[in-house]
Amino acid sequence: MVDKSDKDASYWLPKPKSRTDIQFHVSGVPFNLDRDIIVQKSGKISELLNEKSEDNIQEFLRNIPAHPNTFELVARFCHGFRLTMSCENVLPLACLAFYLGMTESHSPNNLLSKALTFFEQKILPSWNETIKAFLTTEDIMQQAVDTGLVDECIESLVGKAVNNPYLLGEPIANFISDELSEDDVIHHNPSARRKLFVSEWQSEDLTILPLSLYELTIHSMNQHAVPPRFVAASLLKYAKKWVFCSAKGDEKMSVCKTNRQREVIEVLERLMPHQKGLFPCTILSEMLRFAIRLEANAGCRNGLELRIGKQLDQATATDLLIPSRGYAKEMHYDIECVKRIIKHFYRDYGSNMEGLIAAAKLIEEFLFEVASDRDLEINAFVSLVEMSSAASMGTDRSSDGIYRAIDTYLDKHSFLTESEREEVCRGLDYHRMSAEACEHAAKNQRLPLRIVVQVLFLVQLQLRDAIAKDMHRTDNKLTQDEVGNDGELNLSEGIVKNEMEKMSNKVIELEKECHVMRKEIEEGCVHMVKKEKTSMWREMKRKFGCINKMNNCNCQVKKKRVHPKLWT
C-alpha cells in the first residue's frame, strides 16, 4: 500500500461531485469517492454497478451501517493511505469491510483479511484488548454476530477465565459494609503467589461491557466450567457499578435510568449460579430491596427470595428488614415477603439442629425489630409470633425472645384494647419462659390481666414442684446418713424446715394474689384445649402451611385459638 502524507487525506471528504465519483451517506454524513478506486476494493459495489440497477445502488449508498469515522478509515485504505488499526477500530473495520465485500477473492491484500489477521494476532491473545475490542461491537451488534466476531470474543474471554479465573476478580469475602464499599466486598491485593499466577493483574474489568454483551459472556462462562465463586464476584461488581452506586443519593431517578437499572437487576438474578452460599445474605437482601424499589418482575423478586431462604440460618435480622414498596426504608416492612423467605427455608431444609436453632433465633430477633413499627397490624404481628413459636419447636429455646417482642409491641401500641392485647399475646407460650421472664411478666402492666394470672398460676405450680422435689431429695439424703449422727441430723432438719416454711409462705401469698385476680376474669375462660401430640417436624410444617402442598408459596399459617387453663 502506498504511504501518503496526511495532507491528502481530505480527498474523499464532501466536495463538488465529478462524473466519476460515488457519493455515500454514512449516518447522515456524505462521502464522495472515486468510482474506479472503490470498485477496485469493494466487491459489493462492483456487483451493484454491473447490475446497472440505479435503485439498488442508491439504496445501498444511502444506508451504509457504520460510523463516519470507520468509513473514513475505509476511504483512507482505498486511496492508499497508511491505516493504523487498534482494539478500538478493528472490529468496526472488519464489519464494514465484510459489508462492502472487501475480500481477498475480489482483490489481494484487501481490508477484511488485514483486519481479521490483526484481530487474531494482536487482540485475541490479550484479555484487556479483547474486552476493549468487544466493547466496540455494541453499535454494530447484528453485523458482529453475523460475521462471528461476537462468538470469537466470547470464546476468547471464556477460555482465559477458565485458565485463570482471577481475571474476573477475587471471590466475594465478608460483606459487612452498609454502603457496599468495594474494599469490603472484593480483595484487590492478591498474595505474592497469586500475583505470579496472574500474568495480567491490572486486567480490564468485564463491568465496562454493556449489559447485552456482559449477559452473553457470563452466560457462556456458566456453561463452560468457570468456577461459580468467581462468576459471583463479577456479578457483584457489575451490580455495584450499575445498580448500587448508580442509585446512591439519587432519590428521583429518570425513567430511562430506572428502566436500565431494572433490566440490570433482572439479568443479574438470571445469571446467578445456583450453588448455596456464593452470595452472603446481606448482598442478596440488598439486591431484593433494589428489585422491589425498581419494580422488577416477579421472577426476579421470587428468585432472590428463594436464594435468601435457602441460607436463612446465615442471615441477620437486618437482612430481613425489607421495606414495602412505596414506603420509606425506616419503617413499613414487607412482612409477607419475610414469611415467604422463612417458608422457603423450612420447606427445603434438612434436619441439622444447629441451622434450625440459628433460624429460630433469627426469627425472634426479626420479630423484636418489627415490633417497634407503629403501623404493623395486629394480624401481621400475631402471624409472625406464631411463626416464631413454630420455629422454636424442638430446639429447646425459651419463649423469652417472643415475650420481649410482644412487650415491645404492646409498649409501642399502647392504644390497644384489652381484647386486642389478648390477641397479641395469643401465641405466647408462657410455659417455656424463664424464671426471670415470668417474674417480669407478673409485674408487667402492659400485659392483659388474663395473661398475668396465667403467669402467676404457673409460678405457683413451679414453686410447689420445687418444694416437692426438695423434700424428696432431703428424704433420700437423710436415709443415707448414719443413724448415730443425731446432732447433724437435727441441724439439717432445722434448716430444711426453715426453707420449707419460707417457700410455703411464698406459695400462700401467690395463691391469695391469684385468687383475687381470678375473680376479676370472666368465668368463660376455663379449660385449655389439650393439644394432640405430633412430631416436631410435622407440627412445624403444619404451622408454616407446608405439610401438604410443598410447592405452594402462598400457603397461610394456620391460627389455632387456645384458651388458657387457669386452674386445675
Sequence and secondary structure as in RCSB ss.txt:
>XXXX:A:sequence
MVDKSDKDASYWLPKPKSRTDIQFHVSGVPFNLDRDIIVQKSGKISELLNEKSEDNIQEFLRNIPAHPNTFELVA
RFCHGFRLTMSCENVLPLACLAFYLGMTESHSPNNLLSKALTFFEQKILPSWNETIKAFLTTEDIMQQAVDTGLV
DECIESLVGKAVNNPYLLGEPIANFISDELSEDDVIHHNPSARRKLFVSEWQSEDLTILPLSLYELTIHSMNQHA
VPPRFVAASLLKYAKKWVFCSAKGDEKMSVCKTNRQREVIEVLERLMPHQKGLFPCTILSEMLRFAIRLEANAGC
RNGLELRIGKQLDQATATDLLIPSRGYAKEMHYDIECVKRIIKHFYRDYGSNMEGLIAAAKLIEEFLFEVASDRD
LEINAFVSLVEMSSAASMGTDRSSDGIYRAIDTYLDKHSFLTESEREEVCRGLDYHRMSAEACEHAAKNQRLPLR
IVVQVLFLVQLQLRDAIAKDMHRTDNKLTQDEVGNDGELNLSEGIVKNEMEKMSNKVIELEKECHVMRKEIEEGC
VHMVKKEKTSMWREMKRKFGCINKMNNCNCQVKKKRVHPKLWT
>XXXX:A:secstr
     GGGGGGGSS    TTEEEEEETTEEEEEEHHHHHHH HHHHHHHHHT HHHHHHHHH   S HHHHHHHH
HHHTT      TTTHHHHHHHHHHHT  TTTSTT HHHHHHHHIIIIITT HHHHHHHHHTTGGGHHHHHHTTHH
HHHHHHHHHHHHH GGGG         TT  HHHH      HHHHHH TTSS   GGGS HHHHHHHHHHHHHTT
  HHHHHHHHHHHHIIIIIHHHTT SS  HHHHHHHHHHHHHHHHHS   TTSS HHHHHHHHHHHHHTT  HHH
HHHHHHHHHHTGGG  GGGG  B TTS SSS B HHHHHHHHHHHHHH  S HHHHHHHHHHHHHHHHHHTT TT
  HHHHHHHHHHHHHHTTTTT  SHHHHHHHHHHHHHTTT  HHHHHHHGGG  GGG  HHHHHHHHT TTS HH
HHHHHHHHHHHHHHHHHHHHHHHHHHHHHHS TT HHHHHHHHHHHHHHHHHHHHHHHHHHHHHHHHHHTS TT 
          HHHHHHHHTT SS TT TT              
